Amino acid sequence: MASVNREIADFLKRSRAQCDPEQAGLPPDGRVRRVPGLRREEVALLAGVSADYYARLEQGRPINPSPAVVEAIGHALRLDEAGLAHLKNLVGITATRPPARTPGVQRLRPGLHRLLDSLDSAVPALILGRRSAVLGANRMARALFADFDAMPAAERNYTRWLFLDHDARDLFVDWEVQARAAVENLRLDAVRASERQPTEALVAELRELSGEFDRWWQQHRVHQRTHGSKRLRHPLVGELTVEYETLALPGDSETTLFLYTTEPESASAQALSLLASWTLAAPPASPDRSRD
């Protein structure tokens, strides 16, 4: 519980420092601001709580704010939807937080493997689970990004690959943008995941092995990946931009399907088509799912 209180305190402090007083609706008061962001008493005023109450929250005291208070503080700090959801998860009041249960290994049901395979000829597709674990990748996704199926099971993780594999750094033209987004999504997922110990182990490993991950993790920003783009410099087909959309899979709130497409009749579409031709010409590799 103490570690959760520290997480709440750290998130509030960093969110307050990033909040612009004018955008928050505060009139100029003539006082010189020695540090960026809002003052504690200003957040308390905007949220309609006492300055002492808010100060105790930022100090990591064992306080259980009501949903209304959390909403008010989130509004005062101008949190976006992902930031407010993260704060609610930290406090433990959101109805979407998964119930406590015995941790288990995530596996895809056979129908989802067939779904991935059916998209092989045209659409790269990944299914990510808790902590951005790669649960499934079709042949196009393995050709576009990396052969996750060939990796040891413990290393089949999108964020881990992004930070620790030199090929990933070479692949993404916008590597820093993608890496930051992965950190911010992992930060959001770390609170929602049904078990904490494996998440903490992954974070500890990445903080030790990657200075960028450690620095961005400490910034305590959160981001929900729902759609976006990735700029790639592929070793076989050159530069291309892919757009992605995410779909939540029914029956398991902790798995997400990522689909990657390109603008029709664009240079990126031609590059992806060329990659598809190459994957069809190459000998098919049977994924070793026995190690999942």
C-alpha positions in Angstrom: 0.0 0.0 0.0 2.8 2.4 0.8 4.3 1.9 -2.7 0.9 2.7 -4.2 0.6 5.9 -2.1 4.1 6.9 -3.4 2.9 6.3 -7.0 -0.1 8.5 -6.4 2.1 11.2 -4.9 4.6 11.1 -7.7 1.9 11.2 -10.4 0.2 14.2 -8.8 3.4 16.1 -8.4 4.5 15.6 -12.0 1.0 16.3 -13.4 0.9 19.6 -11.4 4.3 20.6 -12.7 3.2 20.1 -16.2 -0.1 22.1 -15.8 -0.1 25.6 -17.3 -1.7 28.1 -14.8 -3.4 30.1 -17.6 -4.8 27.1 -19.3 -6.1 26.0 -15.9 -8.1 29.2 -15.8 -6.2 31.0 -13.1 -5.8 34.8 -13.4 -2.3 36.3 -13.0 -1.6 37.1 -9.4 1.7 39.0 -9.8 3.7 36.5 -7.9 6.9 35.1 -9.4 6.7 31.4 -10.0 10.0 29.7 -9.0 9.0 26.4 -10.4 6.8 25.5 -13.4 3.2 24.4 -13.1 0.5 25.0 -10.5 1.0 25.5 -6.8 -0.5 22.9 -4.4 -3.0 25.4 -3.0 -4.1 26.3 -6.6 -4.8 22.6 -7.4 -6.8 22.4 -4.1 -8.7 25.6 -5.0 -9.6 24.3 -8.5 -10.6 20.9 -7.1 -12.7 22.3 -4.3 -10.7 20.5 -1.5 -8.6 21.9 1.3 -5.0 22.7 0.8 -4.1 20.4 3.7 -6.0 17.5 2.2 -4.4 17.8 -1.2 -0.9 18.3 0.4 -1.3 15.0 2.3 -2.2 13.3 -1.0 1.0 14.6 -2.6 3.0 13.5 0.5 1.8 9.9 0.0 -0.3 9.8 3.1 -2.8 6.8 3.4 -5.9 8.7 2.1 -8.8 7.2 0.1 -10.3 10.0 -1.9 -13.8 9.6 -3.2 -14.6 9.2 -6.9 -15.9 12.8 -7.0 -12.7 14.1 -5.4 -10.5 12.2 -7.9 -12.6 13.5 -10.8 -12.2 17.1 -9.4 -8.5 16.7 -9.0 -8.1 15.3 -12.5 -10.1 18.2 -13.9 -8.0 20.7 -12.0 -4.8 19.1 -13.3 -6.3 19.0 -16.9 -5.6 15.3 -17.2 -6.6 13.7 -20.4 -8.7 10.5 -20.5 -5.7 8.2 -20.1 -4.3 10.3 -17.3 -7.6 10.3 -15.4 -8.0 6.6 -15.9 -4.5 6.1 -14.6 -5.2 8.1 -11.5 -8.4 6.2 -10.8 -6.6 2.9 -11.2 -3.9 4.1 -8.7 -6.5 5.1 -6.2 -8.4 1.8 -6.8 -11.9 3.2 -7.6 -12.3 2.4 -11.2 -14.8 -0.3 -12.1 -12.6 -1.4 -15.1 -9.8 -2.6 -12.8 -9.5 -6.4 -13.2 -10.4 -8.4 -10.1 -7.5 -9.9 -8.2 -6.9 -13.5 -9.3 -4.1 -16.0 -9.4 -1.7 -14.9 -12.2 -1.7 -17.2 -15.2 0.2 -17.5 -18.5 -1.6 -15.7 -21.3 -2.3 -17.8 -24.3 -4.3 -17.2 -27.4 -7.2 -19.4 -28.3 -6.8 -21.3 -31.6 -9.4 -19.1 -33.3 -7.2 -16.0 -32.7 -4.2 -17.7 -34.2 -6.3 -18.5 -37.3 -7.5 -14.9 -37.4 -3.9 -13.7 -37.5 -2.9 -16.3 -40.2 -5.9 -15.3 -42.3 -4.5 -11.7 -42.5 -1.1 -12.9 -43.6 -1.3 -11.9 -47.3 -1.9 -8.2 -46.8 -2.2 -6.9 -43.2 0.5 -7.1 -40.5 -1.2 -8.0 -37.2 0.0 -8.4 -33.7 -1.8 -9.4 -30.5 -0.3 -7.9 -27.3 -1.1 -9.0 -23.8 -0.2 -7.8 -20.3 3.0 -5.7 -20.1 3.0 -5.5 -24.0 3.9 -9.2 -24.3 3.6 -10.4 -27.9 1.1 -13.2 -27.7 0.8 -13.6 -31.5 2.2 -12.2 -34.7 1.3 -13.1 -38.3 3.9 -13.6 -41.0 3.6 -10.0 -42.3 4.1 -8.6 -38.8 7.2 -10.8 -38.3 8.6 -9.6 -41.6 7.8 -5.9 -40.9 9.0 -5.8 -37.3 10.9 -8.8 -36.0 10.4 -12.6 -35.7 9.0 -12.6 -32.3 8.1 -16.3 -32.6 11.8 -17.1 -32.9 12.6 -15.4 -29.6 12.7 -17.1 -26.2 9.2 -16.8 -24.6 10.5 -14.5 -21.9 11.8 -12.1 -24.5 8.7 -11.9 -26.6 7.8 -8.4 -25.4 7.2 -5.4 -27.6 8.6 -2.8 -25.2 11.6 -5.0 -24.3 12.4 -5.5 -28.0 12.0 -1.8 -28.7 14.5 -0.8 -26.1 17.0 -3.6 -26.0 17.3 -4.7 -29.6 19.6 -2.6 -31.8 17.6 -3.7 -34.9 14.5 -2.0 -33.5 16.4 1.3 -33.1 17.5 1.0 -36.7 14.1 0.1 -37.9 12.1 3.0 -36.6 12.9 6.4 -38.1 10.9 7.9 -35.2 12.3 5.5 -32.6 12.1 8.1 -29.7 8.5 8.8 -30.4 7.6 5.1 -30.4 9.8 4.3 -27.4 8.2 7.1 -25.3 4.7 5.9 -26.2 5.6 2.4 -25.2 6.9 3.6 -21.8 3.8 5.7 -21.2 1.5 2.8 -22.2 3.4 0.4 -19.9 3.1 2.9 -17.1 -0.7 2.8 -17.6 -0.8 -0.9 -18.0 1.3 -1.5 -14.9 -1.5 -0.4 -12.6 -4.3 -2.2 -14.5 -2.5 -5.6 -14.9 -3.9 -8.4 -12.8 -0.5 -9.1 -11.2 2.2 -6.7 -10.2 5.4 -8.8 -9.6 6.1 -9.7 -13.3 5.5 -6.0 -14.3 7.8 -4.8 -11.6 10.5 -7.3 -12.8 10.2 -6.1 -16.4 10.4 -2.4 -15.4 13.4 -3.1 -13.1 15.2 -4.9 -16.0 14.5 -2.1 -18.5 15.5 0.7 -16.0 18.8 -1.1 -15.4 19.6 -1.7 -19.1 18.3 1.4 -20.7 19.0 5.0 -19.6 16.2 6.3 -21.9 13.7 4.0 -20.4 14.7 4.9 -16.8 14.5 8.6 -17.6 11.1 8.4 -19.3 9.7 6.0 -16.7 10.5 8.6 -13.9 8.5 11.2 -15.8 5.4 9.3 -14.9 3.5 10.1 -18.1 0.7 7.8 -19.3 -0.6 7.2 -22.8 -3.3 4.8 -24.1 -2.4 3.5 -27.6 -5.5 3.3 -29.6 -4.3 4.4 -33.1 -1.3 6.2 -34.6 1.5 5.8 -37.1 5.0 4.4 -37.3 7.7 5.5 -39.6 10.0 2.7 -40.6 13.3 2.3 -42.5 13.0 -1.4 -43.5 16.1 -3.3 -44.5 14.3 -5.0 -47.4 11.8 -2.4 -48.8 13.1 0.9 -47.6 11.2 3.7 -45.9 7.4 3.4 -45.3 4.8 4.7 -42.9 2.2 2.4 -41.4 -1.0 3.4 -39.6 -2.2 1.3 -36.8 -5.6 0.7 -35.2 -6.2 -1.3 -32.0 -9.1 -3.5 -31.2 -9.9 -4.9 -27.8 -10.6 -8.6 -27.9 -13.8 -9.9 -26.4 -13.5 -12.2 -23.5 -10.1 -10.8 -22.4 -9.7 -7.2 -21.5 -5.9 -7.6 -21.2 -5.3 -8.5 -24.9 -5.3 -6.1 -27.8 -5.2 -6.7 -31.6 -3.0 -4.2 -33.6 -3.6 -3.9 -37.3 -1.2 -2.1 -39.6 -2.2 -0.5 -42.9 -0.9 2.0 -45.4 -2.4 4.9 -47.4 -3.8 3.3 -50.7 -1.6 3.8 -53.8 1.1 5.4 -51.8 4.8 4.6 -51.8 4.3 3.0 -48.4 1.6 0.8 -49.9 3.9 -0.3 -52.6 6.6 -1.1 -50.1 4.2 -3.1 -48.0 3.0 -5.0 -51.1 6.6 -5.8 -52.0 7.2 -7.1 -48.5 4.1 -9.2 -48.8 5.5 -10.7 -52.1 8.8 -11.4 -50.4 7.1 -13.2 -47.4 5.0 -15.4 -49.8 8.2 -16.3 -51.7 10.1 -17.1 -48.6 9.8 -20.6 -47.1 7.0 -20.5 -44.5 8.2 -20.8 -40.9 6.0 -22.7 -38.5 5.8 -20.7 -35.2 7.0 -22.7 -32.2 4.1 -22.1 -29.9 5.1 -24.8 -27.6 7.3 -22.4 -25.8 4.5 -19.9 -25.1 
